[in-house]
Amino acid sequence: MTTDIKLTTESNLSHRAIGIEPLAKPKLLGQASNAKNRSWHSKGEFDMAGVRSQTSLYEWYSEGGITEPLKAEGEFFTLNGKKIHILSGSIHYYRVHPDYWRDRLLKLKALGLNTVDTYVPWNLHNPRPGVFDFGDGNEHMSPFLNLSTFLEIAKELELFVILRPGPYICTEWDFGGLPSYLLRTSMKVRTSDPEYVAPAEEYLRTVGQRVQNFVWNNAGQPNPIIAVQVENEYGAFGYDDGIRDTEYLETVMSILQSSGFGSDVLYFTSDSPLATGTLGAIPGVLMTANFQTDSDAQFDELLRLQPDRPLMATEFWTGWFDHWLEEYHQVRDPEWMRSELTKMLQRKASVNFYMFHGGTNFGFMNGANVFNFWPYYAPDVTSYDYDALLSEAGDYTEKYEVAVEVIREQYDGSTGGLPPLNQLEPGQRPPETNKAAYGTISVTHYMEFDDIVALIGQVRNLDVLIETGEDFLRHFRVSQENLENPEMGGPWLSMEELTLDAEADVGQQFGFVVYKLAGSVNAGAVLKAQGHIRDMAYVLVGGAVVNPPLQRPEDLDNFGYWVQRDKEMTIPSPGSSLALMVENLARNNFGQPHQFEQRKGLPEGPLLLDGVEATLDGIVALQFTKQDLQTLTENTELWSQMPAGDPNSPRLYRGTLTVDGEPADTFLRLTDTWIKGVVFVNGFNLGRYWNVGPQKTLYVPAPLLRTGENQFNLRCLKAKERTEMLKSDYDDALQIVIFELYTGGEGRLESVNEPDLGPPLPPGKDGGVSQTQLFSLRPR
């Protein structure tokens, strides 16, 4: 895919940040050599096949000089005194490979939309207190964070931007975008608590400084950012009709106004009017609506609450997201969307498609939901396809075509005092990217769990390094302060309470935490977890996992999962060591205040062995950071050749894939003995897989691959002596690492050219906002 010189430069930097060399863009279906049809990639305007709007959008709204920002007074929005009908689509830059930003934005513009909406995730841009990352960091997601480049592309394409910097953003993202280090204290997030407001202000001011040159009126020149949201769905952050902390909302708005946005943007809030009324509103600030159905009723209520102001659906939910263990992939009927969209546009309402393009929850960044009824908690899958107008891989869908037709029919055009509609016919649009099935990937090597722990679980900048002398779990990240200070929660610390870096007050953010118990264990011993496990536990006896994998919703009532408190299990066999490894499946991203007080691991109490509190011998934090993956792959002497025998303990596995010609998008499918784990591609965390579904494949963007050998590493549970030392055969190869938690190794790993997100939700079956399809499976 050809891009302009500026974007190519940024893309090359992003590739190097991931640890791979820049590569030629993937071929596009049927268009690889057609320069005329590719001209849209090298220019910020539509000139394909001689089709171009009569008037530049920026010129239309800045003609005669810029004197006014976006305003919401009367029936219509105005920009610089001219009527504007905001037709927008949500694209989250951090969910899309940066090499594809231009492609997705062009497809948005080809639909006739004039605006792109995006959130800004605090937890990615501010990963540690005082440390900010806007594409120049050294984390898995750093290459995805150059917000300035994303805004620059939007500007080149003459798109307007609705920016939603939070600090809370929900969006099915871990902790709703809040950084997990906020959980190291008792601060009350999303409130006027000074302990929370201080880091939130630092973050918002940093974002404002980064993007201030992209605000609408910048030195008299038009720029993309025309509107900024204050917080996010704050009306839902409370109990019934109880008073919300509006002082906090006003503080956030004041910070935004003094952080580079000033008076040159329109500020607004968004909630579901029928559900929350004015609970999340700020006096005088525009209220907008979020919903999926009943647009007329939502808008009627909005007009009742704030008469004589234009209607805006900040989130018109075009689909929905999936949870692990659900039977179906969430889909919505395109004809339903046609009906709702038609009704909204007939009312001259402005609309933002949430989502226009969902993308992917890369890494450990997926969100979760919590409930007051069984199963109480549900983590989201890796894909954020959302059944949106563009698929996860950026392909056109039936909903896209429906939107084309409705907008064409309902847009007022020049007769309504609006600029002409910019829409392209199917043959003129940006083409879809190539998809390839590279076939079966051979798993050739593996690494034992104790070697993994020794390499990436070692102490860094801590007071104490515990070495037990045992072969299993030899090294532990633990500090004397953690073990002895009662104010830190005693020795049974949650992930967030661990001190992993003496120079950064951050704790463990993601991944797995291992609680190692002292001594051996006998068969028949009773292990009890006091309180709840957060979220999913693997009982390791002598390094082997002895509790069965979760395969059905009813398994959630067994030991090792979040549903039951004070749950017990009988150890089935003796072992020289006993440990409990707990996986953080995701932090909740939506709900009431108490539902944001969440810590992972064993935050509610100790482990008991035969009724007596067990002796904690150490805590291991396994985060699988980018640096961790580099360490694991560089230590080639610790890799052994397959076969690995019957795996039953955590392991890394590695395979090799050869790509002939330019790389194309592909999808990884793991079947047979692969049960659950995490996939890494060239040191980049692609995300989780789990055979319970509904998602069955993982999307691999072509820019993560390259021509020639591509190497795959996998992590699985098994203890076996190494058979042969691995020489450094893959210095120039790309790698995929899979952290498999039960079996694997001998399972089938293949690259296919089509996604499998699970069977689509059947027509008429309720799978909507209430997620009843999961709850209906509760054992009776």
Phi, psi and omega in degrees: 000125182277139176230169178287170188297320182299313182292322179299320178298315178297320182295320179297320177298321182293324178295316181296326179296330178278350179096018179228162180280153175297152185223164175295144181292152182292150176296151178254148186304114173069009187230007191301327184248010184265094186297324181299315182285346180264000186299336180293343180280337185255000179227155179269030182214164179267111176226020180293136175051031177075010182266121178207145178299146179297329187226134174296135181298316179295321178294321181302316186266359177241002181303131181083005180098150182269122180237343184220148172277187172295131179235152181235076182229128182083206186281332187237151167290149171230146175233118184056035177083359181250142180300139176222133174256105184286116174242108194231161174221141179276126170226121179265111186305328183280356176254005183228134178302134185302333177294346181253003180302312182296319180301313182292321180291325177293322177292328175294315181291326179297335177288341184105007178283150181247359187216146171242138181249135176213145169277166173233117185274115179302316188292340175271318184282343182225065190292337176222151180307127178080357181247127182238148184226110175239047179102355183250013180271190182231039179254168177311313189268001184307317181297344182269003194249011180280080183300325180298320178295318178301315180292326178296320177296316177302321179293316179300326180271004180056047172257144171275163184229132167258116184257134183232083187276000177087228018287340174263138184232354181061257170046033176054041183238145185311124178058025180060028180089353178284141178288141186292340181292347173296338182278001180283349178234185180264019181302153177259106183290154178061034178222180178280006176307119183303329180294333175271318185298325184299305178292328178296319179295317179301317179296310183297320179293324179293317177299314180302318179295326182289327189247004187299333179285353180255006178288146190321301183256091180249105182056037177081003181251145180289139179221168194286323190285112180249343183213146180226130179274142176264116183054213184193120176046048185289338178298334180275353183266075181175196185235117179050232182258023177297151183296134177270167182278076182292337174300321178296314179302316180294326176295315179300315180296318178298319178297315180299316182297330182258015185242022177116344180271324174055220181257013183265009176227162173267128176265146182206164171240164178219137178203180173261105189306318182294333183268322190237354177055233181259015185299327181255021185263159173243128182309127177086349181265138183303131172261137176233172190243145173239127181190172175242323182229176177057046182300321181299315181294319179297316181289323177300317179293321179298318178293326177294322183284324180219084180296158173062034172227151184293153179274139179214125170264098179294326175228100167264104189287106184282343179203219177198173183255165183251148170251149170301146178083353175286151185282329187235156169277129183294125174223158177229144183295126177303329180288331171298315180297321178302315182296310182294318181295319179299315180298320181293316183288331175295334177272006181063024178285144171279149189221137168243120177286112175247101005253152165282316177216116186282314182083216190222141171275076182298153175067219179260027192267359178300153178265193180202164176239150174237152186221168177266012181214165185304137005269015171074335184206141179212113178280147179279156178283175182288319180290139170242042179306316172067006187053044185275185182291326168251143179289175178305325180269009175085017181273152177291147180235174178298325178296326177300315182293324177298315180297320177305311184295315183293315180297319179298322181286326191257343183292132185290328180067202186296334180293337180260015179078019181250158176294159179302152180283127175268099176226145179246145176288159183310319182287349181257350184286162171304133181287164176282155179284154176295145172241143182225146171253106183273358174086197184289139178252122182279129175272120189247334185218162179213163177229138182287156183296318182295329176288323177300312180297319180297327184278315187245000178256013182284158180289138172232119176058042180239167185284326190227137170241113180272128174235117186276343184085351179278157179290332183263130179056062185283330186237146183223136170276111182200147178240153179298325179298318179300317188283335190246345185269109181299331181292340177271008176097011181074192184288336183273078188269149171282170176308311188293336182274347180295144173259105184255341183218115183296342183261353181221122182277075190235328182072186177275130184268312188220176172095226190229143176236132184249124176259109182267126179264152182283144172080184180268180181221143180261152173298140181092351176295147182255119178260129181232134175259115180285132185079209180256148171271133180238094016234327190216127189248148176237115182275119185252113176249114185060026180091352182260141177282125185247351174264140186292153180291151175284121183235339182222156180305323181293341176294343182297340179276000178276173176296142173106359184234170191285344191292308187265147174256154178054042183275148181240158168213151178266127180291123188280340184210154181286160178201158181283347180210158178221131179213158175237116175261125183247131179261132171276107183277344177147147175270145179303142182243003183205146174144201183273165186308315184293339181280355174264355176272085190222131176228155188249154183105237177239072185279350188253356179161177185277175168270141176247141177237115184054042174083358181243139179303127182289156178270119180280126183256352179162162178231131180246130174255118177248102185259342181053053176288173177301318179295323177300315181296323177297317179298316182296318184281334180284334181275072186294336182290346180265002178266135180247155179281147173290158007278158183254003182078199181278108183283140173208024175214161184302137179211161167258140175233151182224142176221174183231137178234136177253128179252121176265129181080191181292137180297151176234162172302145177212177182225132180268131176240128178243121183228186181062246188275355173287125183247304184206141178176199183228140181249133176240133179244113180054040180084357179263132182282105182286326178136184183273151165233157181199127186288355177287343177073188011285335183292133183241344179231157176245132181284131177241105178297142182305323181299346176277350181250172175208164179295138180105208183284134174237124188260142184238127175246140184229147179244126183219168183265109178189142175247121182203143180291144180294142183263332185198142179282138182268128176276166184279081182269349191236036183301329183253011184262159173271155187232144168238127181246133177238125177266096182263130192262353182228298182232213179118200178076298180267359180289172182269126177237120184217156175258124181238165185257009177223144178283155172228098181263009180106165178297135181293148178302123182296149177304135177086351179272133183285115174223028190279211189303332183280354181052041184292342183294332176279315183296330182293347181268005181301132178296139181253000000 
